């Protein structure tokens, strides 16, 4: 498949989103036994309702640059951490580097950083001028616990690594997506999965009403992408 132009792809998404319409009055929403509204629709085989998305609801993605992307790939760890080598992580980092580049990002990759070095790299990235960029992406591949990720020498809170990009600290990214991809454990339990039979039944969808505000929260526009849910261990070269 030929590579598509990232800007053309974003423009297409915005135009398609602007054409989406839904008439909720005709869909027969009724409260369930707990008082929550449920969509009854037209029964089995009926098309699901479209979500009403306008251009005003979408991020602007037509700046001169796609933006900066930082990859931190930690494979080997100091013996004091009692963390083993993360075999397979280089494949994930290679794939991320290639795909982010195809999407138009200016990608920089760092391997085997100490915790303080991880923080310095992200602080430096946050101090750059992002006014002419669509967004920012950081991908961190390492060992981790709930709320923490490991440098090669010790763990560091994830909140500390994302803090430089808050609205009060990085004005040039205010109102723009700040995407953090975390490929790390969030605990010690294993997700053993579950068998699922083929089915056409749809899952319930929660409806969230957007509220217009005048002030942008300092932690707005953060998208945190974890490879596992809270409390679960991750698998190398499984998520990417």
C-alpha positions in Angstrom: 0.0 0.0 0.0 1.4 3.4 -0.9 2.1 5.8 1.9 -0.5 8.6 2.1 0.2 12.2 2.8 -0.4 12.8 6.6 -1.8 16.3 6.0 -4.3 14.9 3.4 -5.3 12.2 5.8 -6.0 14.7 8.6 -8.0 16.9 6.2 -10.1 13.9 5.2 -10.8 13.0 8.8 -11.9 16.6 9.6 -14.2 16.8 6.5 -15.7 13.4 7.2 -16.3 14.4 10.8 -18.0 17.6 9.7 -20.5 15.5 7.7 -21.5 13.2 10.5 -25.1 13.8 11.7 -27.4 12.1 14.2 -31.0 12.7 15.1 -31.3 11.5 18.7 -35.0 12.3 18.8 -35.8 9.5 16.4 -33.6 6.8 18.1 -35.9 6.0 21.0 -33.6 6.5 24.0 -35.2 5.2 27.2 -33.9 4.9 30.7 -33.0 1.4 31.9 -33.7 -0.1 35.4 -31.0 2.0 36.9 -32.2 5.2 35.3 -29.4 5.4 32.7 -30.4 6.1 29.1 -30.0 3.2 26.7 -30.1 3.3 22.9 -32.8 0.9 21.5 -32.3 1.8 17.9 -34.0 -0.4 15.3 -33.2 -3.8 16.7 -30.8 -6.5 15.4 -29.1 -5.6 12.1 -29.9 -1.9 12.4 -27.1 0.6 11.6 -25.7 2.3 14.8 -26.3 6.0 15.1 -23.5 8.3 13.9 -21.7 10.6 16.3 -22.2 14.3 15.8 -18.7 15.7 15.4 -18.1 19.1 13.9 -14.9 20.7 12.7 -15.0 22.8 15.9 -14.7 19.6 18.0 -11.5 18.5 16.2 -8.0 19.5 16.8 -6.4 21.7 14.1 -4.0 19.6 12.2 -2.9 21.9 9.4 0.1 23.6 11.0 3.4 23.7 8.9 4.8 20.8 10.9 3.3 17.6 12.3 5.4 18.0 15.4 8.2 16.5 17.6 8.2 12.8 18.6 10.5 11.4 21.3 11.1 7.7 21.8 12.8 6.5 25.0 13.7 2.8 24.8 15.2 1.2 27.9 16.4 -2.4 27.4 19.1 -3.2 30.0 19.0 -2.2 33.6 21.3 -1.7 36.6 21.5 -4.8 38.8 20.2 -2.7 41.8 16.9 -2.4 40.1 16.4 -6.2 39.9 14.9 -5.7 36.5 15.7 -8.1 33.7 16.6 -7.2 30.1 13.6 -6.3 27.9 14.2 -8.5 24.9 12.2 -7.5 21.9 11.9 -3.8 22.8 14.3 -2.7 20.1 11.8 -4.1 17.5 9.1 -2.0 19.0 11.3 1.1 19.0 12.3 0.5 15.4 8.7 0.1 14.3 7.6 3.2 16.2 10.4 5.3 14.7 9.5 4.2 11.2 5.7 4.7 11.6 6.0 8.1 13.3 8.3 9.2 10.6 5.8 8.2 7.9 3.2 10.3 9.7 5.4 13.3 9.3 6.9 13.6 12.8 10.4 14.7 13.5 11.5 11.7 15.5 14.4 11.4 18.0 15.2 8.1 19.7 17.1 7.6 22.9 18.3 4.2 24.3 19.0 3.2 27.9 18.5 6.4 29.7 18.8 6.9 33.5 15.7 8.3 35.2 17.1 11.8 35.5 18.2 11.7 31.8 14.6 10.8 30.8 13.3 13.8 32.7 16.0 16.1 31.1 15.1 14.9 27.6 11.4 15.6 28.1 12.1 19.0 29.8 14.2 20.0 26.8 11.5 18.9 24.4 8.9 20.9 26.3 11.1 24.0 26.1 11.2 23.8 22.3 8.9 26.1 20.2 5.9 24.1 19.1 3.8 27.0 17.8 4.0 25.8 14.2 3.4 22.1 15.1 0.2 20.0 15.2 1.0 18.1 18.3 3.7 16.3 20.4 4.3 12.6 20.9 6.5 10.8 23.5 6.8 7.0 23.6 8.5 5.4 26.6 9.3 1.7 26.5 10.6 0.3 29.8 9.8 -1.6 33.0 7.2 0.0 35.2 4.9 -0.1 38.2 1.5 1.6 38.6 2.2 5.4 38.2 6.0 4.9 37.6 8.3 3.9 34.8 11.9 2.8 35.1 15.1 4.5 33.9 17.9 2.0 33.7 18.9 3.0 37.3 15.6 3.7 39.1 11.9 4.4 38.8 10.5 7.8 38.2 6.8 9.0 38.5 5.1 9.3 35.1 3.4 12.5 36.3 6.9 14.0 36.7 7.7 13.2 33.1 4.5 14.7 31.7 4.6 17.7 34.0 6.8 19.8 31.7 4.0 19.7 29.1 1.3 21.2 31.2 -0.3 24.4 30.0 1.6 26.5 32.6 4.9 25.1 31.5 4.6 24.7 27.7 2.5 27.5 26.3 3.2 26.6 22.7 1.3 23.3 23.1 -1.7 24.7 24.8 -4.8 23.4 23.0 -2.8 20.8 21.1 -2.7 17.1 21.6 0.2 15.8 23.8 0.3 12.0 23.3 2.2 9.8 25.7 2.6 6.1 24.7 3.6 4.0 27.7 4.9 0.5 27.0 5.5 -0.7 30.6 4.0 -2.9 33.3 1.5 -1.3 35.6 1.7 -4.0 38.3 2.6 -7.7 38.8 -0.6 -9.5 37.8 -0.9 -11.2 34.4 -3.8 -10.7 32.0 -4.5 -14.3 30.9 -7.2 -13.2 28.5 -10.6 -14.8 27.9 -12.1 -16.8 25.1 -14.7 -15.0 23.1 -17.2 -16.5 20.5 -17.8 -14.6 17.3 -20.7 -12.2 17.8 -22.3 -9.3 16.0 -23.6 -7.8 19.2 -22.4 -4.3 19.8 -21.0 -3.0 23.1 -22.8 -0.3 25.0 -21.5 3.2 24.4 -21.3 5.9 27.0 -22.4 9.3 25.9 -20.4 12.2 27.2 -21.7 15.8 26.8 -19.1 18.4 26.0 -19.1 21.6 28.1 -17.8 24.8 26.7 -15.4 26.6 29.0 -13.5 29.8 28.8 -10.3 28.7 30.5 -8.2 25.7 29.3 -7.1 23.5 32.2 -3.4 23.2 32.6 -3.6 19.4 32.1 -5.9 19.5 29.1 -5.3 17.8 25.8 -3.2 14.9 27.3 -3.7 11.5 25.7 -2.1 8.7 27.8 -1.8 5.4 25.9 -0.9 2.4 28.1 -0.1 -1.0 26.8 -2.0 -2.6 29.8 -4.6 -1.7 32.3 -3.9 -0.8 36.0 -2.2 -3.6 38.0 -1.3 -5.8 35.0 2.1 -6.8 33.6 3.0 -6.1 30.0 4.5 -8.2 27.3 7.5 -7.0 25.2 6.8 -6.8 21.4 3.1 -7.5 22.0 1.5 -4.1 22.1 3.2 -2.4 19.1 
